[in-house]
Amino acid sequence: MTGDPETTQNPAQPNNPLHGVKLEAILEYLVEHVGWIEMNRRVRINCFFSNPSIRSSLKFLRKNNWARIEVERMYLDLIASPETPNRDFHGDQNECLFE
């Protein structure tokens, strides 16, 4: 993913940073910027831990509003301070921690 999901914000709701941002775009942004391991550390849901994928996460988050709210909160925290590194990789960028 090349751009920030927040750049798709609709000017009709300038005070709502989530307006016009699709859940899939939020997940892709989070995976790219913090990774599945950090996402699971912040929001303990199985779809971020066991064989994580965008598809399984979307399915779970659409059925469980409490989890979606937590993921949206994580996204808002990240865009407020984007310095958090992606912790899924260390050393060699091809070596994944949870394989």
N, C-alpha and C positions, 0 to 999 in steps of 0.2 A: 504494500500500500504506500503510495507516495505522498499524499497530502493529509493534513490533519482533518478529522471528521468535523471539527468545529467550524471549518471554513464554509461548510454548507448551511450555516445558520441562516434562518429566514429573518429578514429585517422586521417582519410584522411582530415578532416577540424578542426584542433586543436584550431583555433581561433574563431570558431563559436559554442558557447555553446548550441545553439538550434538544431544543426545538429544531426539528428537521434533521436530526442526527439519528441514523438507523442503528439499531442494536448491533447488527452485524459489523457496521463501521466502528462502533465503540470497541467490540471484542477484537477486531483486527488491530486497532490502534494499541490496545492494552497488550496484546501478544507481542507486537513489534517493539514496544517501549519497555515493558517490564517482564514479559514472558509468563509462561504457565505456572512456574514454580512460585514466583512472587504473587501472582494472582491467587493461587491456592493458599498461600500463607495469609493473605489479607482477607479472603472470603473462602471459608472452608466448605467447598462443595465438591463432590466426587467428580463431576465432569471437568474440573480443572486439574484433577490429580490422576485419575485412571484413564489412560488413553485419551488425553485431551484433544478436542477438535472444536472448530468453530461450530460445526453442525450440531454436535451433541450439546454444546453449551447453549446455543440458540433455543433448542428444543426445551431444555430444562428451564432456562430463564423465562421463556414465554409462559410456562405453566406455573412458575413459582415467583410471584411478584416480590416477596421479601428478598429473594436472591438478586432479582433484577435491580431493585433499589440499591442494594449493596454494591453491585457492579457499577451502576451509574455514579454512585458516590465515589468509588475508587477512580473512575474516569475523571470526574470533576476535580478530585484532589490532584491527580496527575497533571491535568492541563494547567492547574494553578501553580504547580512547581514541578516542571518536567525533568528535574535532575536525576531522578531515580533510574539507575542502570538496569538493563535486562540481565537478570541473574540466572537465566537458563543456561548460559554458557560461561565457561571460565577457561583461561589459557587458550588452547586451540579452539577457535570458533566453531569447529566441526564436532567437538565433543560435547554431547548433551548430558546433563547431570542425571536425568531420570530414565535412561534407557534400561 
